[in-house]
Amino acid sequence: MGSSLSIPVIDASALVTGDVGARETLVREFGEAYRTVGFSYIVNHGVDTGLISELFAASRRFHALPRVEKMAIELNAANRGFLPINSSMDVHTTLAEVTAPNQSESFIAMCEHSEDSPEVIAGDYLAGPNQWPALAGFASVVMEYHDAMCRLGRQMMGIAAEALGADPHPIVAHFASPMASARLLCYPQQPLDAPPGMFGSAPHLDFGCLTFLAQDDTGGLAVGTPSGEWIEVPPLDGAFVVNVGELLRRWSNGEFLSTPHRVINTSGRPRYSCPFFFDPHESTVITPLASCVRPDRPAAFDPVRCGDHLRSELEAGFDHHKKLAALPHTERP
């Protein structure tokens, strides 16, 4: 590709061992990576590799179901369930000419809220129960993974806060009841003669705080460079590919980069990946941290409520959310 940009590998073992010196190194390397690249591999993160393998097995079982069974739990207004292929397309992107919806399908699970939970009663955006397929053991694996990733997400948000010179405790407190989603993606093989504007996932910026991606050995993920080139992000055994989204970029007053990325699957076989999106409670107001505002770097972003930001992004990028938003609340599934 001819680019000098490379994806750093960050050792997060300090999260497991509690070693003070290793944590200081982790904070420094995290800050360097997200001020310069916006992506890194995180290794030795403490999430059980056996659980990750179980999650991929569960994903393959789900995607092998007949379409009619998957459509029975089609994505609802709470952003839970099955998202069929040709359902998401970023019409606002300036990163590429996109001529077709994303060539992928997915299952999405978020925090489990019963109908009488405080979140549902309060009317929190996207609060609600998950929709599950009739697959033995599927829900337990997905939610065990979801819980493990929430723990890791809180730890990494503490590292991010320290890297920005901020007290991590009030930052992490916003993630006590997070907006967090596990997405089990399947990208079919794209034809070699596919038009230029067709992607597995079109070039885009994530719109939340942190994304943790577990990917299989297929390849196809690429990150954009400032010069407009694309560099491959091949799978690294046992690692999460972690990137910053637009909310954390705003929180950091632009110190942390939200970097474009895309997926094109020309491997000749399906590609499976499991991104985990980790965002604060929907009532959190994101405004540049005081530690990131200086006379030579004034606040560059207006305050934005997390739930309002996510709502606008979901309704812009997903046909299902656009259609559901147009329905009266009493008619939304």
C-alpha positions in Angstrom: 0.0 0.0 0.0 3.0 2.3 0.3 1.7 3.9 3.6 3.8 4.5 6.7 0.6 4.0 8.9 0.6 0.8 10.9 -1.7 -0.6 13.5 0.0 -0.7 16.9 -0.3 -3.7 19.2 -1.0 -2.8 22.8 -0.5 -5.2 25.7 -3.4 -4.8 28.2 -2.2 -7.4 30.7 -2.1 -4.7 33.4 -5.9 -4.9 33.5 -5.5 -8.5 34.7 -2.3 -8.3 36.8 -2.8 -4.9 38.4 0.8 -4.1 37.8 1.2 -0.3 38.3 4.2 0.1 36.0 2.5 -1.9 33.2 -0.6 0.2 33.6 1.4 3.4 33.1 2.8 1.9 29.9 -0.7 0.9 28.8 -2.0 4.4 29.4 0.9 6.0 27.4 0.6 3.6 24.5 -3.2 3.9 24.4 -2.8 7.7 24.2 -0.2 7.5 21.4 -2.2 5.0 19.4 -5.4 7.0 19.4 -3.8 10.4 18.9 -2.1 9.1 15.7 -3.9 6.2 14.2 -7.3 5.8 15.9 -6.9 2.0 15.8 -4.9 -0.7 17.7 -4.8 -4.4 18.4 -5.4 -5.0 22.1 -3.8 -8.3 23.4 -3.8 -10.0 26.8 -7.1 -8.3 27.5 -8.4 -10.9 29.9 -11.5 -12.0 27.9 -11.4 -15.8 27.7 -10.4 -17.1 24.3 -12.7 -20.1 24.8 -15.7 -17.8 25.2 -14.8 -15.9 22.0 -14.6 -19.2 20.1 -18.0 -20.2 21.5 -19.4 -16.8 20.3 -18.2 -17.5 16.8 -19.7 -21.0 16.9 -23.0 -19.5 18.0 -22.8 -16.9 15.2 -22.3 -19.6 12.6 -25.2 -21.6 14.0 -27.5 -18.5 13.9 -26.5 -17.5 10.3 -27.1 -21.1 9.2 -30.8 -20.9 10.2 -33.4 -20.7 7.5 -34.2 -17.1 6.6 -37.8 -17.4 7.8 -36.6 -18.3 11.3 -34.2 -15.3 11.4 -36.9 -12.9 10.0 -39.2 -14.0 12.9 -36.9 -11.9 15.2 -36.3 -9.1 12.7 -34.7 -6.0 14.2 -37.1 -4.0 16.3 -37.2 -0.4 17.6 -35.0 -1.3 20.5 -32.2 -2.3 18.1 -32.4 -6.0 18.9 -32.7 -9.0 16.7 -31.9 -9.9 13.1 -30.8 -7.3 10.5 -31.1 -8.8 7.0 -28.8 -8.1 4.2 -29.4 -4.9 2.2 -30.8 -3.1 5.3 -28.0 -0.6 6.1 -26.5 2.1 4.0 -24.7 5.2 5.1 -26.3 7.8 2.8 -24.4 10.7 4.5 -20.8 9.3 4.0 -18.3 11.5 2.2 -15.7 8.8 2.4 -16.7 6.9 -0.8 -19.4 6.8 -3.5 -21.7 4.2 -2.1 -24.1 2.7 -4.6 -25.5 -0.3 -2.7 -26.5 -1.3 0.9 -23.9 -3.1 3.0 -23.5 -6.7 2.0 -23.9 -8.3 5.4 -26.5 -9.6 7.8 -26.3 -9.6 11.5 -27.8 -10.5 14.9 -27.8 -7.7 17.5 -28.1 -8.2 21.3 -27.9 -5.4 23.8 -28.2 -5.1 27.6 -31.1 -7.3 28.8 -33.9 -5.2 30.2 -37.1 -6.7 31.4 -40.4 -4.9 30.6 -40.5 -3.7 34.3 -36.9 -2.7 34.5 -36.0 0.9 35.5 -34.6 1.6 32.1 -37.8 0.6 30.3 -40.1 2.3 32.8 -38.0 5.5 32.4 -38.3 5.3 28.6 -34.5 5.1 28.0 -33.7 5.1 24.3 -33.2 1.5 23.1 -34.1 -0.1 26.4 -35.9 -3.4 26.2 -35.6 -7.2 26.2 -33.6 -9.0 23.6 -35.1 -11.2 20.9 -33.7 -14.7 20.7 -33.7 -17.5 18.2 -34.8 -21.0 19.1 -31.2 -22.2 19.5 -30.2 -24.1 22.6 -27.5 -22.2 24.6 -27.3 -19.3 22.1 -28.6 -16.6 24.5 -26.4 -17.7 27.4 -23.2 -17.5 25.2 -24.0 -14.2 23.7 -24.9 -12.6 27.1 -21.8 -14.1 28.8 -19.7 -12.5 26.1 -21.7 -9.2 26.4 -21.1 -9.0 30.1 -17.4 -9.8 29.7 -17.0 -7.1 27.1 -18.8 -4.6 29.3 -16.2 -5.2 32.0 -13.4 -4.8 29.5 -15.1 -1.7 28.1 -15.2 0.0 31.6 -11.6 -0.8 32.1 -10.5 0.6 28.8 -12.6 3.7 29.2 -10.7 4.2 32.5 -7.4 3.9 30.5 -8.7 6.3 27.9 -9.6 8.9 30.5 -6.2 8.6 32.1 -4.6 9.0 28.7 -6.5 12.3 28.3 -5.3 13.5 31.7 -8.8 13.1 33.3 -10.0 11.5 36.4 -11.3 8.1 35.2 -13.9 7.6 38.0 -16.6 10.0 36.8 -16.0 8.9 33.2 -16.4 5.2 34.0 -19.5 6.0 36.1 -21.4 6.9 32.9 -20.9 3.3 31.8 -22.6 1.7 34.9 -25.7 1.1 32.7 -24.2 1.4 29.2 -25.6 1.4 25.8 -23.7 -1.6 24.6 -24.3 -4.0 21.8 -22.8 -7.3 20.5 -23.3 -7.7 16.8 -22.8 -11.1 15.1 -22.0 -10.3 11.5 -21.8 -12.5 8.4 -20.5 -11.1 5.2 -21.1 -13.3 2.1 -18.5 -13.6 -0.6 -18.7 -10.5 -2.8 -18.5 -11.2 -6.6 -15.2 -10.2 -8.2 -17.2 -8.1 -10.7 -19.1 -6.2 -8.0 -19.5 -2.5 -8.9 -17.1 -0.1 -7.2 -19.8 1.3 -4.9 -20.6 -2.1 -3.3 -19.0 -3.0 0.0 -19.4 -5.5 2.8 -19.3 -2.5 5.0 -18.9 0.8 3.3 -16.2 3.3 4.4 -17.5 4.9 7.6 -16.7 6.3 11.0 -18.1 4.6 14.1 -20.4 6.9 15.9 -20.0 5.8 19.6 -17.1 5.6 22.0 -15.2 2.4 21.7 -15.6 -0.6 19.3 -14.0 -3.9 20.1 -13.8 -6.2 17.1 -13.2 -10.0 17.1 -12.7 -11.3 13.6 -12.2 -14.7 12.0 -9.2 -15.5 9.8 -10.9 -14.4 6.5 -9.5 -10.8 6.3 -11.1 -7.9 4.5 -11.0 -5.2 7.1 -9.1 -2.1 6.0 -8.4 1.3 7.7 -8.1 4.6 5.8 -5.0 6.7 6.0 -5.0 10.6 5.9 -3.6 10.3 2.3 -6.6 8.4 1.2 -4.9 5.0 1.0 -6.3 1.9 2.7 -4.2 -0.5 4.8 -5.3 -4.0 5.6 -6.0 -5.0 9.3 -5.3 -8.8 9.2 -6.6 -10.9 12.1 -4.2 -11.3 15.0 -4.7 -14.4 17.1 -6.3 -13.5 20.5 -6.5 -9.8 19.8 -9.4 -7.3 19.6 -9.1 -4.6 17.0 -10.2 -1.5 18.9 -11.1 1.8 17.5 -12.5 5.2 18.7 -15.9 6.5 17.5 -17.2 10.0 17.1 -18.5 10.3 20.6 -15.1 9.7 22.2 -13.5 12.0 19.6 -15.8 14.7 20.8 -15.2 13.9 24.5 -11.5 14.2 23.8 -11.9 17.5 22.0 -10.5 15.9 18.9 -7.3 14.6 20.5 -8.4 11.0 19.8 -9.0 10.1 16.2 -12.0 8.5 14.7 -10.6 6.7 11.7 -12.5 5.5 8.6 -12.6 1.8 7.9 -14.3 -0.6 5.5 -14.9 -4.3 4.8 -14.6 -5.9 1.3 -14.9 -9.7 1.3 -13.4 -11.2 -1.8 -12.0 -14.3 0.1 -14.3 -16.8 -1.7 -16.0 -17.7 1.6 -18.3 -16.0 4.2 -16.5 -13.7 6.7 -17.7 -13.7 10.3 -16.9 -10.9 12.7 -18.2 -9.8 16.1 -18.0 -6.1 16.9 -18.9 -4.9 20.3 -20.0 -1.3 20.6 -19.6 0.3 24.0 -21.2 3.6 24.8 -22.3 5.4 28.0 -25.8 5.7 29.4 -28.1 7.4 26.9 -28.6 10.5 29.2 -24.8 11.2 29.2 -24.0 14.6 27.9 -20.8 14.5 25.9 -18.8 17.8 26.1 -15.1 18.2 25.7 -13.2 17.2 28.9 -11.7 20.1 30.8 -8.3 18.3 30.6 -8.5 18.5 26.8 -9.4 22.2 26.6 -6.6 24.8 26.6 -6.1 28.4 25.4 -4.4 26.9 22.3 -7.1 24.2 21.9 -10.5 25.7 22.7 -13.5 23.5 22.9 -14.3 22.4 19.3 -17.6 20.6 19.9 -21.0 21.6 21.3 -22.5 19.3 24.0 -24.5 16.4 22.7 -26.7 13.9 24.5 -25.5 10.4 23.9 -29.0 9.0 23.1 -29.9 11.8 20.7 -26.6 11.3 18.9 -27.1 7.6 18.5 -30.7 8.0 17.5 -29.8 10.4 14.6 -27.0 8.0 13.4 -29.1 4.9 13.5 -32.0 6.5 11.7 -29.6 7.9 9.1 -27.8 4.6 8.4 -30.4 1.8 8.9 -33.6 1.4 6.8 -35.3 -0.3 9.7 -34.7 2.6 12.1 -35.8 5.1 9.5 -39.1 3.2 8.9 -39.7 2.6 12.6 -39.1 6.2 13.4 -41.9 7.2 11.1 -44.4 5.0 12.9 -46.4 6.1 15.9 -44.9 4.7 19.1 -48.0 2.5 19.6 -47.2 0.7 16.3 -43.5 0.2 16.8 -42.4 -3.5 17.4 
